[in-house]
Amino acid sequence: MALVKKIPVTVLTGYLGAGKTTLLNRILTEEHGRRIAVIVNEFGEVGIDHQLVIDADEEIFEMNNGCICCTVRGDLIRIVGDLIARGDGFDHLVIETTGLADPAPVIQSFFMDEVMARQTTLDAVVTVVDAKYIGHHWESDEAQEQIAFADVVLLNKTDLVTSDELVALEQKVRGMNAIATIHSTQNCELALDQLLGVQAFDLKNALSIDPEFLEDIAHEHDDSVYSVAITETGTVDSDRLNRWLYQLIQAKGADIFRMKGIVDVDNASRRFVFQGVHMTLDGRPGKPWRPEESRRSELVFIGRNLDESELLAGFRDCLVKAYATV
């Protein structure tokens, strides 16, 4: 009987806004000779991460409205099973989890499900850490577990901190995870052979962190962290949008862990994409709008003390029709 060639899997995790999508884009576009399938899991009802991931030949599957380690873990197992059954010949699978995911139950799936255990092998858990803002979230269970279970840690955005701050952060991460390989990066720039095919995951290490690791016990989320999703049609005025976003981060930046959006701005031929973490905001042109598609703006805010009606009203004030004269 022929041996089944197991498909290596990389679990990509990291707290909100650390740079996971940037790293995923790098994996998808660099010349690495691998055919990669990608599963993206988002937190909230509106999924836009697949629009932030730039065009590539690889398969991208999206799972919305639930943490990959809770309500949609069954979907994860089903999608992986379907991918394998299709026999399309992909040779690596990347699973990008929501920034609020505890990675442990995701890892469990590869050992507790018979098909996953037989046909896949967990290559590594890669955790991206926001060097500038991780201090705001250090006490959260999810951030600590993401670091603790990592095989490879990217201390990202190192250009935003001093060398002393970076050394202190590395020591803190090392104190939590003595076995992970740690890399310091800007924009997640790292040779992919240090991320894919590294064969770094070791179940014994996971069990040493949590002796009950393979027991199917539900974890709890920080209920004070939640998302607000906005979906609107109509053209947005770029000046008003920029003013609103900058005023928003000045007033609420401490409570906004992550914000991201795909916006129809000034009837432009391309989407406008923005992403933000606390007081940091970045925007640039995205993919072109297709002639046949219906344009709409989609925004997601994740954090604490978010006022949905206030956010919706603020964005609607940026719409051209909101202030156009008759």
Phi and psi restraints in degrees (value plus and minus 20) as a CYANA .aco file:
   2 ALA   PHI     -90.5   -50.5
   2 ALA   PSI     122.8   162.8
   3 LEU   PHI     -93.8   -53.8
   3 LEU   PSI     120.0   160.0
   4 VAL   PHI     -99.0   -59.0
   4 VAL   PSI     105.6   145.6
   5 LYS   PHI     -97.5   -57.5
   5 LYS   PSI      96.1   136.1
   6 LYS   PHI     -97.1   -57.1
   6 LYS   PSI     121.5   161.5
   7 ILE   PHI    -108.9   -68.9
   7 ILE   PSI     103.6   143.6
   8 PRO   PHI     -91.5   -51.5
   8 PRO   PSI     122.3   162.3
   9 VAL   PHI    -145.6  -105.6
   9 VAL   PSI     112.6   152.6
  10 THR   PHI    -129.5   -89.5
  10 THR   PSI     104.7   144.7
  11 VAL   PHI    -116.1   -76.1
  11 VAL   PSI      98.5   138.5
  12 LEU   PHI    -123.1   -83.1
  12 LEU   PSI      97.2   137.2
  13 THR   PHI    -154.8  -114.8
  13 THR   PSI     157.6   197.6
  14 GLY   PHI     127.4   167.4
  14 GLY   PSI     129.4   169.4
  15 TYR   PHI     -86.7   -46.7
  15 TYR   PSI     145.0   185.0
  16 LEU   PHI     -71.1   -31.1
  16 LEU   PSI     107.6   147.6
  17 GLY   PHI      59.8    99.8
  17 GLY   PSI      -9.9    30.1
  18 ALA   PHI     -92.0   -52.0
  18 ALA   PSI     -47.0    -7.0
  19 GLY   PHI     107.4   147.4
  19 GLY   PSI      -0.3    39.7
  20 LYS   PHI     -82.9   -42.9
  20 LYS   PSI     -62.0   -22.0
  21 THR   PHI     -86.1   -46.1
  21 THR   PSI     -57.6   -17.6
  22 THR   PHI     -79.4   -39.4
  22 THR   PSI     -64.9   -24.9
  23 LEU   PHI     -86.6   -46.6
  23 LEU   PSI     -59.9   -19.9
  24 LEU   PHI     -82.9   -42.9
  24 LEU   PSI     -62.2   -22.2
  25 ASN   PHI     -80.4   -40.4
  25 ASN   PSI     -58.6   -18.6
  26 ARG   PHI     -84.8   -44.8
  26 ARG   PSI     -63.3   -23.3
  27 ILE   PHI     -82.1   -42.1
  27 ILE   PSI     -58.8   -18.8
  28 LEU   PHI     -97.1   -57.1
  28 LEU   PSI     -44.5    -4.5
  29 THR   PHI    -127.3   -87.3
  29 THR   PSI     -39.3     0.7
  30 GLU   PHI     -97.7   -57.7
  30 GLU   PSI     134.5   174.5
  31 GLU   PHI     -96.9   -56.9
  31 GLU   PSI      85.5   125.5
  32 HIS   PHI    -151.4  -111.4
  32 HIS   PSI     -22.4    17.6
  33 GLY   PHI      52.7    92.7
  33 GLY   PSI      -9.5    30.5
  34 ARG   PHI    -129.3   -89.3
  34 ARG   PSI     125.1   165.1
  35 ARG   PHI    -116.0   -76.0
  35 ARG   PSI      95.9   135.9
  36 ILE   PHI    -133.5   -93.5
  36 ILE   PSI     113.9   153.9
  37 ALA   PHI    -121.1   -81.1
  37 ALA   PSI     122.9   162.9
  38 VAL   PHI    -145.8  -105.8
  38 VAL   PSI     115.5   155.5
  39 ILE   PHI    -137.1   -97.1
  39 ILE   PSI     103.5   143.5
  40 VAL   PHI    -132.0   -92.0
  40 VAL   PSI     108.5   148.5
  41 ASN   PHI    -134.4   -94.4
  41 ASN   PSI     110.5   150.5
  42 GLU   PHI    -136.8   -96.8
  42 GLU   PSI     139.5   179.5
  43 PHE   PHI    -125.7   -85.7
  43 PHE   PSI      92.4   132.4
  44 GLY   PHI     104.3   144.3
  44 GLY   PSI     153.0   193.0
  45 GLU   PHI    -104.3   -64.3
  45 GLU   PSI     -42.6    -2.6
  46 VAL   PHI    -127.5   -87.5
  46 VAL   PSI     101.6   141.6
  47 GLY   PHI    -116.5   -76.5
  47 GLY   PSI     100.0   140.0
  48 ILE   PHI    -146.8  -106.8
  48 ILE   PSI     -23.3    16.7
  49 ASP   PHI     -79.4   -39.4
  49 ASP   PSI     -53.4   -13.4
  50 HIS   PHI     -85.7   -45.7
  50 HIS   PSI     -42.5    -2.5
  51 GLN   PHI    -103.4   -63.4
  51 GLN   PSI     -40.4    -0.4
  52 LEU   PHI    -101.3   -61.3
  52 LEU   PSI     -40.2    -0.2
  53 VAL   PHI    -104.0   -64.0
  53 VAL   PSI      99.9   139.9
  54 ILE   PHI     -91.7   -51.7
  54 ILE   PSI     143.5   183.5
  55 ASP   PHI     -76.0   -36.0
  55 ASP   PSI     116.1   156.1
  56 ALA   PHI    -178.0  -138.0
  56 ALA   PSI     144.8   184.8
  57 ASP   PHI     -97.7   -57.7
  57 ASP   PSI     -37.6     2.4
  58 GLU   PHI     -89.7   -49.7
  58 GLU   PSI     136.0   176.0
  59 GLU   PHI     -98.8   -58.8
  59 GLU   PSI     115.2   155.2
  60 ILE   PHI    -144.1  -104.1
  60 ILE   PSI     102.7   142.7
  61 PHE   PHI    -135.2   -95.2
  61 PHE   PSI     118.0   158.0
  62 GLU   PHI    -139.1   -99.1
  62 GLU   PSI     116.5   156.5
  63 MET   PHI    -144.6  -104.6
  63 MET   PSI      97.5   137.5
  64 ASN   PHI    -128.3   -88.3
  64 ASN   PSI     152.7   192.7
  65 ASN   PHI      36.6    76.6
  65 ASN   PSI      30.0    70.0
  66 GLY   PHI     144.0   184.0
  66 GLY   PSI     127.8   167.8
  67 CYS   PHI     -93.2   -53.2
  67 CYS   PSI     118.4   158.4
  68 ILE   PHI     -81.2   -41.2
  68 ILE   PSI     -43.2    -3.2
  69 CYS   PHI    -114.0   -74.0
  69 CYS   PSI     -14.6    25.4
  70 CYS   PHI    -144.5  -104.5
  70 CYS   PSI    -124.2   -84.2
  71 THR   PHI     -85.9   -45.9
  71 THR   PSI     -45.5    -5.5
  72 VAL   PHI    -126.3   -86.3
  72 VAL   PSI      -6.5    33.5
  73 ARG   PHI     -83.4   -43.4
  73 ARG   PSI     -54.2   -14.2
  74 GLY   PHI     -81.3   -41.3
  74 GLY   PSI     -57.0   -17.0
  75 ASP   PHI     -84.5   -44.5
  75 ASP   PSI     -59.2   -19.2
  76 LEU   PHI     -78.5   -38.5
  76 LEU   PSI     -69.9   -29.9
  77 ILE   PHI     -81.2   -41.2
  77 ILE   PSI     -61.4   -21.4
  78 ARG   PHI     -84.9   -44.9
  78 ARG   PSI     -65.8   -25.8
  79 ILE   PHI     -84.7   -44.7
  79 ILE   PSI     -62.7   -22.7
  80 VAL   PHI     -81.5   -41.5
  80 VAL   PSI     -63.5   -23.5
  81 GLY   PHI     -80.5   -40.5
  81 GLY   PSI     -62.6   -22.6
  82 ASP   PHI     -85.0   -45.0
  82 ASP   PSI     -60.1   -20.1
  83 LEU   PHI     -80.4   -40.4
  83 LEU   PSI     -65.1   -25.1
  84 ILE   PHI     -85.9   -45.9
  84 ILE   PSI     -60.8   -20.8
  85 ALA   PHI     -85.6   -45.6
  85 ALA   PSI     -49.6    -9.6
  86 ARG   PHI     -86.6   -46.6
  86 ARG   PSI     -46.9    -6.9
  87 GLY   PHI      44.0    84.0
  87 GLY   PSI      15.5    55.5
  88 ASP   PHI     -98.2   -58.2
  88 ASP   PSI     -26.4    13.6
  89 GLY   PHI      61.9   101.9
  89 GLY   PSI       0.1    40.1
  90 PHE   PHI     -89.7   -49.7
  90 PHE   PSI     129.1   169.1
  91 ASP   PHI    -139.4   -99.4
  91 ASP   PSI     -11.2    28.8
  92 HIS   PHI    -178.3  -138.3
  92 HIS   PSI     123.4   163.4
  93 LEU   PHI    -140.1  -100.1
  93 LEU   PSI     110.9   150.9
  94 VAL   PHI    -135.0   -95.0
  94 VAL   PSI     107.7   147.7
  95 ILE   PHI    -133.4   -93.4
  95 ILE   PSI      93.0   133.0
  96 GLU   PHI    -115.9   -75.9
  96 GLU   PSI      96.7   136.7
  97 THR   PHI    -110.6   -70.6
  97 THR   PSI     137.2   177.2
  98 THR   PHI     -79.5   -39.5
  98 THR   PSI     131.8   171.8
  99 GLY   PHI     -83.8   -43.8
  99 GLY   PSI     -31.2     8.8
 100 LEU   PHI    -124.5   -84.5
 100 LEU   PSI      -5.2    34.8
 101 ALA   PHI    -107.1   -67.1
 101 ALA   PSI     115.4   155.4
 102 ASP   PHI     -98.6   -58.6
 102 ASP   PSI     100.0   140.0
 103 PRO   PHI     -90.9   -50.9
 103 PRO   PSI     -38.4     1.6
 104 ALA   PHI     -77.0   -37.0
 104 ALA   PSI     -71.0   -31.0
 105 PRO   PHI     -84.6   -44.6
 105 PRO   PSI     -48.1    -8.1
 106 VAL   PHI     -85.0   -45.0
 106 VAL   PSI     -65.9   -25.9
 107 ILE   PHI     -82.5   -42.5
 107 ILE   PSI     -59.4   -19.4
 108 GLN   PHI     -74.5   -34.5
 108 GLN   PSI     -57.1   -17.1
 109 SER   PHI     -76.9   -36.9
 109 SER   PSI     -50.3   -10.3
 110 PHE   PHI     -98.2   -58.2
 110 PHE   PSI     -29.9    10.1
 111 PHE   PHI    -136.1   -96.1
 111 PHE   PSI     -45.5    -5.5
 112 MET   PHI    -113.2   -73.2
 112 MET   PSI     -42.8    -2.8
 113 ASP   PHI    -116.1   -76.1
 113 ASP   PSI     109.5   149.5
 114 GLU   PHI     -82.2   -42.2
 114 GLU   PSI     -64.4   -24.4
 115 VAL   PHI     -86.0   -46.0
 115 VAL   PSI     -64.2   -24.2
 116 MET   PHI     -82.2   -42.2
 116 MET   PSI     -62.8   -22.8
 117 ALA   PHI     -85.5   -45.5
 117 ALA   PSI     -55.1   -15.1
 118 ARG   PHI    -100.2   -60.2
 118 ARG   PSI     -52.4   -12.4
 119 GLN   PHI    -134.0   -94.0
 119 GLN   PSI     -25.4    14.6
 120 THR   PHI    -150.1  -110.1
 120 THR   PSI     139.4   179.4
 121 THR   PHI    -154.8  -114.8
 121 THR   PSI     110.9   150.9
 122 LEU   PHI     -96.3   -56.3
 122 LEU   PSI      90.4   130.4
 123 ASP   PHI     -97.2   -57.2
 123 ASP   PSI     -67.4   -27.4
 124 ALA   PHI    -189.1  -149.1
 124 ALA   PSI     131.3   171.3
 125 VAL   PHI    -121.4   -81.4
 125 VAL   PSI      96.3   136.3
 126 VAL   PHI    -126.4   -86.4
 126 VAL   PSI     101.5   141.5
 127 THR   PHI    -134.3   -94.3
 127 THR   PSI     106.4   146.4
 128 VAL   PHI    -117.5   -77.5
 128 VAL   PSI     108.6   148.6
 129 VAL   PHI    -135.8   -95.8
 129 VAL   PSI     108.4   148.4
 130 ASP   PHI     -97.6   -57.6
 130 ASP   PSI      84.6   124.6
 131 ALA   PHI     -80.9   -40.9
 131 ALA   PSI     -49.4    -9.4
 132 LYS   PHI    -101.3   -61.3
 132 LYS   PSI     -61.0   -21.0
 133 TYR   PHI    -131.4   -91.4
 133 TYR   PSI     -21.3    18.7
 134 ILE   PHI     -79.5   -39.5
 134 ILE   PSI     -47.9    -7.9
 135 GLY   PHI     -80.2   -40.2
 135 GLY   PSI     -47.9    -7.9
 136 HIS   PHI     -90.4   -50.4
 136 HIS   PSI     -42.6    -2.6
 137 HIS   PHI    -141.2  -101.2
 137 HIS   PSI      -8.3    31.7
 138 TRP   PHI     -80.7   -40.7
 138 TRP   PSI     -51.2   -11.2
 139 GLU   PHI    -102.6   -62.6
 139 GLU   PSI     -26.9    13.1
 140 SER   PHI     -94.2   -54.2
 140 SER   PSI     121.2   161.2
 141 ASP   PHI     -79.8   -39.8
 141 ASP   PSI     -61.8   -21.8
 142 GLU   PHI     -82.8   -42.8
 142 GLU   PSI     -66.5   -26.5
 143 ALA   PHI     -81.3   -41.3
 143 ALA   PSI     -61.8   -21.8
 144 GLN   PHI     -87.8   -47.8
 144 GLN   PSI     -60.9   -20.9
 145 GLU   PHI     -88.8   -48.8
 145 GLU   PSI     -56.1   -16.1
 146 GLN   PHI     -80.8   -40.8
 146 GLN   PSI     -60.2   -20.2
 147 ILE   PHI     -93.4   -53.4
 147 ILE   PSI     -62.0   -22.0
 148 ALA   PHI     -83.7   -43.7
 148 ALA   PSI     -55.3   -15.3
 149 PHE   PHI    -112.1   -72.1
 149 PHE   PSI     -18.3    21.7
 150 ALA   PHI     -93.1   -53.1
 150 ALA   PSI     124.2   164.2
 151 ASP   PHI    -115.5   -75.5
 151 ASP   PSI     -52.6   -12.6
 152 VAL   PHI    -151.4  -111.4
 152 VAL   PSI     109.2   149.2
 153 VAL   PHI    -137.4   -97.4
 153 VAL   PSI     108.0   148.0
 154 LEU   PHI    -124.4   -84.4
 154 LEU   PSI      93.2   133.2
 155 LEU   PHI    -103.6   -63.6
 155 LEU   PSI      77.5   117.5
 156 ASN   PHI    -115.8   -75.8
 156 ASN   PSI     143.9   183.9
 157 LYS   PHI      43.4    83.4
 157 LYS   PSI      18.1    58.1
 158 THR   PHI     -86.4   -46.4
 158 THR   PSI     -37.5     2.5
 159 ASP   PHI     -91.8   -51.8
 159 ASP   PSI     -30.8     9.2
 160 LEU   PHI    -118.4   -78.4
 160 LEU   PSI     -17.6    22.4
 161 VAL   PHI    -149.9  -109.9
 161 VAL   PSI     143.1   183.1
 162 THR   PHI    -100.1   -60.1
 162 THR   PSI     145.4   185.4
 163 SER   PHI     -84.0   -44.0
 163 SER   PSI     -55.4   -15.4
 164 ASP   PHI     -87.0   -47.0
 164 ASP   PSI     -61.1   -21.1
 165 GLU   PHI     -83.9   -43.9
 165 GLU   PSI     -57.7   -17.7
 166 LEU   PHI     -87.2   -47.2
 166 LEU   PSI     -62.7   -22.7
 167 VAL   PHI     -81.7   -41.7
 167 VAL   PSI     -62.6   -22.6
 168 ALA   PHI     -83.9   -43.9
 168 ALA   PSI     -60.0   -20.0
 169 LEU   PHI     -86.1   -46.1
 169 LEU   PSI     -63.5   -23.5
 170 GLU   PHI     -81.5   -41.5
 170 GLU   PSI     -59.4   -19.4
 171 GLN   PHI     -84.4   -44.4
 171 GLN   PSI     -58.0   -18.0
 172 LYS   PHI     -88.4   -48.4
 172 LYS   PSI     -62.2   -22.2
 173 VAL   PHI     -84.5   -44.5
 173 VAL   PSI     -62.6   -22.6
 174 ARG   PHI     -84.4   -44.4
 174 ARG   PSI     -53.7   -13.7
 175 GLY   PHI     -85.6   -45.6
 175 GLY   PSI     -47.2    -7.2
 176 MET   PHI    -109.3   -69.3
 176 MET   PSI     -50.3   -10.3
 177 ASN   PHI    -160.8  -120.8
 177 ASN   PSI      81.6   121.6
 178 ALA   PHI    -102.3   -62.3
 178 ALA   PSI     -29.6    10.4
 179 ILE   PHI    -130.4   -90.4
 179 ILE   PSI     -34.8     5.2
 180 ALA   PHI     -89.9   -49.9
 180 ALA   PSI     128.0   168.0
 181 THR   PHI    -101.7   -61.7
 181 THR   PSI     109.2   149.2
 182 ILE   PHI    -132.7   -92.7
 182 ILE   PSI     109.3   149.3
 183 HIS   PHI    -141.9  -101.9
 183 HIS   PSI     120.9   160.9
 184 SER   PHI    -118.2   -78.2
 184 SER   PSI     108.4   148.4
 185 THR   PHI    -157.9  -117.9
 185 THR   PSI     138.7   178.7
 186 GLN   PHI    -139.4   -99.4
 186 GLN   PSI     109.3   149.3
 187 ASN   PHI      35.3    75.3
 187 ASN   PSI      10.3    50.3
 188 CYS   PHI      36.8    76.8
 188 CYS   PSI      11.9    51.9
 189 GLU   PHI     -98.7   -58.7
 189 GLU   PSI      92.2   132.2
 190 LEU   PHI    -179.0  -139.0
 190 LEU   PSI     121.0   161.0
 191 ALA   PHI     -78.5   -38.5
 191 ALA   PSI     111.2   151.2
 192 LEU   PHI     -89.1   -49.1
 192 LEU   PSI     -40.1    -0.1
 193 ASP   PHI     -91.4   -51.4
 193 ASP   PSI     -26.0    14.0
 194 GLN   PHI    -114.9   -74.9
 194 GLN   PSI     -19.8    20.2
 195 LEU   PHI    -141.0  -101.0
 195 LEU   PSI     -58.4   -18.4
 196 LEU   PHI    -129.8   -89.8
 196 LEU   PSI     116.7   156.7
 197 GLY   PHI      52.0    92.0
 197 GLY   PSI       7.4    47.4
 198 VAL   PHI    -110.6   -70.6
 198 VAL   PSI     -32.0     8.0
 199 GLN   PHI      30.2    70.2
 199 GLN   PSI      30.7    70.7
 200 ALA   PHI    -118.7   -78.7
 200 ALA   PSI     -38.9     1.1
 201 PHE   PHI     -91.9   -51.9
 201 PHE   PSI     117.8   157.8
 202 ASP   PHI    -155.8  -115.8
 202 ASP   PSI      93.0   133.0
 203 LEU   PHI     -79.9   -39.9
 203 LEU   PSI     -53.5   -13.5
 204 LYS   PHI     -81.4   -41.4
 204 LYS   PSI     -58.6   -18.6
 205 ASN   PHI     -85.6   -45.6
 205 ASN   PSI     -60.4   -20.4
 206 ALA   PHI     -81.9   -41.9
 206 ALA   PSI     -60.8   -20.8
 207 LEU   PHI     -89.4   -49.4
 207 LEU   PSI     -48.9    -8.9
 208 SER   PHI     -90.8   -50.8
 208 SER   PSI     -49.0    -9.0
 209 ILE   PHI     -93.8   -53.8
 209 ILE   PSI     -64.1   -24.1
 210 ASP   PHI    -159.3  -119.3
 210 ASP   PSI      80.0   120.0
 211 PRO   PHI     -79.7   -39.7
 211 PRO   PSI     -41.9    -1.9
 212 GLU   PHI    -116.8   -76.8
 212 GLU   PSI       0.8    40.8
 213 PHE   PHI     -73.9   -33.9
 213 PHE   PSI     -62.1   -22.1
 214 LEU   PHI    -109.4   -69.4
 214 LEU   PSI     -12.3    27.7
 215 GLU   PHI    -110.0   -70.0
 215 GLU   PSI     113.1   153.1
 216 ASP   PHI    -100.8   -60.8
 216 ASP   PSI      57.0    97.0
 217 ILE   PHI    -130.8   -90.8
 217 ILE   PSI     107.5   147.5
 218 ALA   PHI     -87.3   -47.3
 218 ALA   PSI     120.5   160.5
 219 HIS   PHI    -116.7   -76.7
 219 HIS   PSI     148.3   188.3
 220 GLU   PHI    -133.8   -93.8
 220 GLU   PSI     122.8   162.8
 221 HIS   PHI    -114.2   -74.2
 221 HIS   PSI     142.0   182.0
 222 ASP   PHI     -97.7   -57.7
 222 ASP   PSI      82.9   122.9
 223 ASP   PHI     -87.4   -47.4
 223 ASP   PSI     -33.3     6.7
 224 SER   PHI     -98.2   -58.2
 224 SER   PSI     -30.8     9.2
 225 VAL   PHI    -118.3   -78.3
 225 VAL   PSI     103.7   143.7
 226 TYR   PHI    -167.9  -127.9
 226 TYR   PSI     151.2   191.2
 227 SER   PHI    -136.1   -96.1
 227 SER   PSI     131.9   171.9
 228 VAL   PHI    -143.6  -103.6
 228 VAL   PSI     105.5   145.5
 229 ALA   PHI    -132.7   -92.7
 229 ALA   PSI     118.8   158.8
 230 ILE   PHI    -147.5  -107.5
 230 ILE   PSI     108.7   148.7
 231 THR   PHI    -150.2  -110.2
 231 THR   PSI     100.0   140.0
 232 GLU   PHI    -160.5  -120.5
 232 GLU   PSI     126.0   166.0
 233 THR   PHI    -117.9   -77.9
 233 THR   PSI     140.4   180.4
 234 GLY   PHI      91.8   131.8
 234 GLY   PSI     128.3   168.3
 235 THR   PHI     -95.4   -55.4
 235 THR   PSI     120.8   160.8
 236 VAL   PHI    -125.0   -85.0
 236 VAL   PSI     117.7   157.7
 237 ASP   PHI     -99.1   -59.1
 237 ASP   PSI     104.0   144.0
 238 SER   PHI     -84.0   -44.0
 238 SER   PSI     -59.2   -19.2
 239 ASP   PHI     -83.7   -43.7
 239 ASP   PSI     -64.4   -24.4
 240 ARG   PHI     -86.1   -46.1
 240 ARG   PSI     -59.1   -19.1
 241 LEU   PHI     -82.9   -42.9
 241 LEU   PSI     -67.7   -27.7
 242 ASN   PHI     -80.3   -40.3
 242 ASN   PSI     -63.0   -23.0
 243 ARG   PHI     -83.3   -43.3
 243 ARG   PSI     -64.2   -24.2
 244 TRP   PHI     -84.2   -44.2
 244 TRP   PSI     -65.1   -25.1
 245 LEU   PHI     -84.0   -44.0
 245 LEU   PSI     -63.2   -23.2
 246 TYR   PHI     -89.5   -49.5
 246 TYR   PSI     -55.9   -15.9
 247 GLN   PHI     -85.9   -45.9
 247 GLN   PSI     -56.6   -16.6
 248 LEU   PHI     -84.7   -44.7
 248 LEU   PSI     -66.3   -26.3
 249 ILE   PHI     -90.7   -50.7
 249 ILE   PSI     -49.2    -9.2
 250 GLN   PHI     -86.3   -46.3
 250 GLN   PSI     -58.7   -18.7
 251 ALA   PHI    -106.1   -66.1
 251 ALA   PSI     -56.0   -16.0
 252 LYS   PHI    -145.2  -105.2
 252 LYS   PSI     -12.1    27.9
 253 GLY   PHI     -75.6   -35.6
 253 GLY   PSI     -54.8   -14.8
 254 ALA   PHI     -84.3   -44.3
 254 ALA   PSI     -49.1    -9.1
 255 ASP   PHI    -115.3   -75.3
 255 ASP   PSI     -30.1     9.9
 256 ILE   PHI    -116.1   -76.1
 256 ILE   PSI      82.3   122.3
 257 PHE   PHI     -90.4   -50.4
 257 PHE   PSI     -57.9   -17.9
 258 ARG   PHI    -175.5  -135.5
 258 ARG   PSI     117.2   157.2
 259 MET   PHI    -162.8  -122.8
 259 MET   PSI     126.5   166.5
 260 LYS   PHI    -175.5  -135.5
 260 LYS   PSI     132.1   172.1
 261 GLY   PHI    -180.4  -140.4
 261 GLY   PSI     132.9   172.9
 262 ILE   PHI    -137.1   -97.1
 262 ILE   PSI      97.7   137.7
 263 VAL   PHI    -148.0  -108.0
 263 VAL   PSI     118.8   158.8
 264 ASP   PHI    -105.8   -65.8
 264 ASP   PSI      79.7   119.7
 265 VAL   PHI    -130.9   -90.9
 265 VAL   PSI     108.9   148.9
 266 ASP   PHI      34.2    74.2
 266 ASP   PSI       9.6    49.6
 267 ASN   PHI      35.1    75.1
 267 ASN   PSI       8.4    48.4
 268 ALA   PHI     -89.3   -49.3
 268 ALA   PSI     140.6   180.6
 269 SER   PHI     -95.8   -55.8
 269 SER   PSI     -37.2     2.8
 270 ARG   PHI    -139.3   -99.3
 270 ARG   PSI     132.0   172.0
 271 ARG   PHI     -82.4   -42.4
 271 ARG   PSI     131.9   171.9
 272 PHE   PHI    -122.9   -82.9
 272 PHE   PSI     105.8   145.8
 273 VAL   PHI    -132.1   -92.1
 273 VAL   PSI     108.3   148.3
 274 PHE   PHI    -148.5  -108.5
 274 PHE   PSI     129.9   169.9
 275 GLN   PHI    -161.1  -121.1
 275 GLN   PSI     125.8   165.8
 276 GLY   PHI    -167.0  -127.0
 276 GLY   PSI     131.3   171.3
 277 VAL   PHI    -155.4  -115.4
 277 VAL   PSI      95.0   135.0
 278 HIS   PHI      32.2    72.2
 278 HIS   PSI    -136.2   -96.2
 279 MET   PHI    -111.4   -71.4
 279 MET   PSI     -17.7    22.3
 280 THR   PHI    -118.5   -78.5
 280 THR   PSI     111.7   151.7
 281 LEU   PHI    -157.3  -117.3
 281 LEU   PSI     116.3   156.3
 282 ASP   PHI    -159.7  -119.7
 282 ASP   PSI     116.1   156.1
 283 GLY   PHI    -161.9  -121.9
 283 GLY   PSI     128.3   168.3
 284 ARG   PHI    -184.1  -144.1
 284 ARG   PSI     143.7   183.7
 285 PRO   PHI     -83.4   -43.4
 285 PRO   PSI     124.2   164.2
 286 GLY   PHI    -133.1   -93.1
 286 GLY   PSI    -169.1  -129.1
 287 LYS   PHI     -85.4   -45.4
 287 LYS   PSI     130.9   170.9
 288 PRO   PHI     -85.6   -45.6
 288 PRO   PSI     126.8   166.8
 289 TRP   PHI     -93.5   -53.5
 289 TRP   PSI     115.3   155.3
 290 ARG   PHI     -99.3   -59.3
 290 ARG   PSI     123.5   163.5
 291 PRO   PHI     -77.3   -37.3
 291 PRO   PSI     -52.8   -12.8
 292 GLU   PHI    -108.3   -68.3
 292 GLU   PSI     -29.4    10.6
 293 GLU   PHI    -107.8   -67.8
 293 GLU   PSI     132.4   172.4
 294 SER   PHI    -105.4   -65.4
 294 SER   PSI     100.3   140.3
 295 ARG   PHI     -94.8   -54.8
 295 ARG   PSI     118.3   158.3
 296 ARG   PHI    -175.7  -135.7
 296 ARG   PSI     133.0   173.0
 297 SER   PHI    -118.4   -78.4
 297 SER   PSI     116.1   156.1
 298 GLU   PHI    -150.2  -110.2
 298 GLU   PSI     106.5   146.5
 299 LEU   PHI    -151.0  -111.0
 299 LEU   PSI     125.1   165.1
 300 VAL   PHI    -153.0  -113.0
 300 VAL   PSI     111.6   151.6
 301 PHE   PHI    -140.1  -100.1
 301 PHE   PSI     112.7   152.7
 302 ILE   PHI    -145.2  -105.2
 302 ILE   PSI     108.0   148.0
 303 GLY   PHI     150.4   190.4
 303 GLY   PSI    -175.9  -135.9
 304 ARG   PHI    -137.4   -97.4
 304 ARG   PSI     134.1   174.1
 305 ASN   PHI      36.7    76.7
 305 ASN   PSI      18.0    58.0
 306 LEU   PHI    -109.0   -69.0
 306 LEU   PSI     112.9   152.9
 307 ASP   PHI    -121.5   -81.5
 307 ASP   PSI      84.9   124.9
 308 GLU   PHI     -80.5   -40.5
 308 GLU   PSI     -65.0   -25.0
 309 SER   PHI     -85.7   -45.7
 309 SER   PSI     -56.1   -16.1
 310 GLU   PHI     -88.1   -48.1
 310 GLU   PSI     -62.0   -22.0
 311 LEU   PHI     -84.7   -44.7
 311 LEU   PSI     -63.2   -23.2
 312 LEU   PHI     -83.3   -43.3
 312 LEU   PSI     -65.0   -25.0
 313 ALA   PHI     -83.0   -43.0
 313 ALA   PSI     -60.9   -20.9
 314 GLY   PHI     -82.8   -42.8
 314 GLY   PSI     -61.9   -21.9
 315 PHE   PHI     -89.9   -49.9
 315 PHE   PSI     -61.6   -21.6
 316 ARG   PHI     -81.8   -41.8
 316 ARG   PSI     -48.0    -8.0
 317 ASP   PHI     -88.0   -48.0
 317 ASP   PSI     -36.5     3.5
 318 CYS   PHI    -105.9   -65.9
 318 CYS   PSI     -33.9     6.1
 319 LEU   PHI     -88.2   -48.2
 319 LEU   PSI     121.0   161.0
 320 VAL   PHI     -77.7   -37.7
 320 VAL   PSI     -61.8   -21.8
 321 LYS   PHI     -87.9   -47.9
 321 LYS   PSI     -36.2     3.8
 322 ALA   PHI     -93.0   -53.0
 322 ALA   PSI     -42.6    -2.6
 323 TYR   PHI    -153.1  -113.1
 323 TYR   PSI     -14.0    26.0
 324 ALA   PHI     -85.4   -45.4
 324 ALA   PSI     121.0   161.0
 325 THR   PHI    -105.7   -65.7
 325 THR   PSI     129.8   169.8
